[in-house]
Amino acid sequence: MTDRAASRQSEAVEAVEVAHDGGRWPKETIVSLAAFFVLWHVASMVLPPFVAPGWARIGRSLVDIAARPEFIAVTVGRVAAALVVSFVLGMGLAIAMYRWNLFERYLMPLIKLLMAVPVLCWILFAVLWFRQREVRIAFILVVVCAPIFIIDVLDGMRGVSKDLRDMVRALRPSARQFFAKLILPATVPAILTSWKVNLSLSIRVVTMAELVGATSGIGYALMQANETFSVADVFAWTVVLVVILMLANVAVTGLERRLLVWRE
């Protein structure tokens, strides 16, 4: 795994990492969360409700959200569909760039250019270019997430050690066998790392996209809560986003343990 992939993996699991044994949280996480709950409770006792609402008020907002989960389903569906498209596109382009050096030399500058454009600019472009809301949101997510898949997967392929390459070449495999038996399996850690990064990124991006270009979803609900100055609703929806991200990371971590059992 390259240094870039390792740093991105660290970024992806910030604040949502679970323990390695049975999915249990480490005691440090439990203590930190308990301290946060206590401090928020104290703040809610001394500050106005519109600044720091109490846990009871936040709990009522969570109950209201649970009674109408369609906004959650819409956001999760948008993220899932966009990530699948981004992954397929990213894998295809990364493989092509790995196989043909000329293709990489011409395409890599464009990918780096895409990654340099701020998310806010992509949101504005999508609003100006597309009339359909779903197309806007899908475009924003794919154009932000696909380049990360491309870079991480390509780095993973390039990072396969020379000793392993030489060992497999000694068996005289065909080009297809060499790729399928060595390069692709060795790239799995980088692929899973890229999924962790994009899960975290896509949740943030889809929320921003829904704030300005949707009539459904969690971002739209956050905008409504902001317009009514309901801090409790904003906090409750934030909790929902964090829980979604945590569950997604737990799922990827479980898949990672299953696929990379040879590393343990």
N, C-alpha and C positions, 0 to 999 in steps of 0.2 A: 504494500500500500504506500503511495507516495505521501510526501509531507503535506501537499495540498489536500489530498483526500482525508488525511488524519485530522487536519485542522477543521475541515468542513464537518467531519463526523462529530467533533467536539462542539461545534456551533449548533448542530441539529438537535442534540440531546440536552441542551441547557435547560434547566428547570423541569425537565420531564423524564429524567433518567430513573429507571427502577433498578433494584438490586439484581444481581445475576442469579441468585438462588431462588427459584420458584416464583419469580416476579414480585418478591417482597421488597418493600422500600427499606433502605438503610436507615438506621436510627437517626443519623444526622438530618435526613430529609424530614422525618417525622417531627423532630425537635424544631426545625426551622418553620415548618408549617404551623405547628402549635403556637410558636411565638408570634407568627403573623396573625393568627386568629385572635390571640389575646390582645395584641397591640391594636388591631382594628376595632375590637370591642371597646377598648378603652377610649380610642379616638371617637367612636360613635357616641360615647357618653358625654364628651366635652365639646364636640363640634356639631354644627347644625346638620340636620338630616340630609340636606341637599349636598353636603360636602362628604360626609361619612355616614351613610345609613347603617342602621343596626343589622345584625345577622337575621333577626326575625323578618325584617322588611325584605332583605335579599332573598330569604327563604321563600317568601310569598311570591316573589318574582320568578324564582326557579319553578315553583309549582305551576304558575301560569304558563311558563314556557313548556313544561312537560305536558300541559293540557292541549297544546297545539304544536306538535313536533314537525309540522310540514316545512317550516322554514329551515330547520336543521337538516331534514332530508334533502331539500333542494340544494343547500350549500354543499353537503357531503357528496351528492350526486355530481355537481359541477366539478368539484375537486377531483373526484375519482375518474371521471371521464377525461378531463384534461390531462391528468397525470398519465393515464394509459396512452393517450395519443402522443404526449410528449416523450414517453419512454420508447414507444415504437419508432417514432421519428428519430430520437436521439441515438438509439441502438443502430438503426439503419445507416445513419450518416457517420457514426463513429466507426462502424465496420468498414464502410467505404473509404473513409480517410485512413484507416489502418492498412487496408489492402493497396491503395493507390496513393503514393506520396504526392503526386501532382495535384490530385483532388484535395488533399489536406492543405497544400500550400496556398491554393486559391480560396478555399472555404474558411480556413481558420481566421483570417482577418475579419471576415464578415461576422463570424460567431463572436469574436471579441468585441466587435462594434455593437452587436445586439446586447451583449452583457453590460456594456458601458452606459446604455440608455436607462435613465431612472424609470422606476415603475410608474410614477405619476405621468411621465411623458407618454408611456404606452397606453395608459388609461385615456388620456386626451386624444391620442391618435385613434384609438378604437371608437370613441364617441363621434369623432369627425368622419371616420371611414365607413362605419357599419351602422345600419338602422336597426337591426334585430339585437335585442338585449343579450340573448344567449350567445350569439355570435361574438359580440363584444367581449363578454366575460371569458369565453373559450379562447379567443385570440390572445387576450392579455395573459392568461395562465400559460398557454403553450409557448408564447414567445419569451416568457420569463423562465420557464422550467426546462424546456427542451435543450437550450445551450448548456445548462448544468449537467444534464445527462450526457451530452456529447463529450464535454471536457472530461468528466470523471471516468466514463467508460474508456475513452481513448487513453487517458493516463494509466488506467488499470491494465490495458493491453500492452502499452509501451513498458510498463513496470515489471513484466514477467522477467525473472532473472535469466541471465545468459546461460548459467549452468543448466537450468531446466530446459531451455531451448536446445542446447547442444545435446543433452541426454536424449530428448525425444527425436531430434533429427538423426541421431545414430541408428534409430529403428527404421529409417527411410519411410516416413509417412508421406502420404499425398498432402497437398496444400490444404485440402478440406479436412483431412484427419488431423493435421497439425493444429488447425484452428479449433476444431471441435473438441479434441482431446486435451489440449493444453491451454491455449489462449483464452477460450471462453470460460472454462471452469476457474482459471486463475483470476479472471476478472470479476467473479461473483462478489467478493468483498467490496470492490469499488462500486459495483452496481447497487448493493444494499446501502452503502454509505450515501450514494447519490439519492436514493429513495428517502432516506432519513432527512437529508437536507431539503429536498423538494417538498416533502410533507409539511415541514415547518414553514417553508417559504410560501407554499401555495395557500395555506390557511390565512396567512397575512394578506397575500395579494388578492385572494377572492373577496375578503372582507372589504378591502379598499375599492375593488371593482363594483361590488354590490352597493356601496355607499352612493355612487354617482350614476350607476347605470342599470338599476334593477328595481323591480317592484315586489321582490320576494327574496328570501334568504336572510342569513344572520346579519350581513352588512346593512341591509335595508331595515331590519329590526333595530339595529344600533342607531341608525339615523333617526328613526321614529322616537327612540328613547331620548336621544339628544335634543330633539325638537320639543319634547315635553319636559325637559330638564329632570329626567328620572335617572338619578345616579344609581339607584338600586337596580333598575333594569339593565343599565349599561354594565354594571358589575356582574349581574347574573348571566348576561350573554357572554361576557368575557370568560366566566367560569365554564360555560358550555364549550367555548372554543378551546380552552386549555384541556378540558376533558377529552374532546375529540382528538386533539393532537396527541395526548398521552396514550389513548387507546390505539391510535394508529401506530405509534412508535413501539408500543408493546407487541402489536401484531408483527411488525417488521423484525423486531428483536427475536421473537419466537421463531420466525422463519429463518433468521440468521443462524440461530443455534442449531436448527435442524439441518440446514444446508452446509454449515461450516463446523460440523461436529468433529472433523479431523483436526481442528486447531486446538481442541481442548485436551 
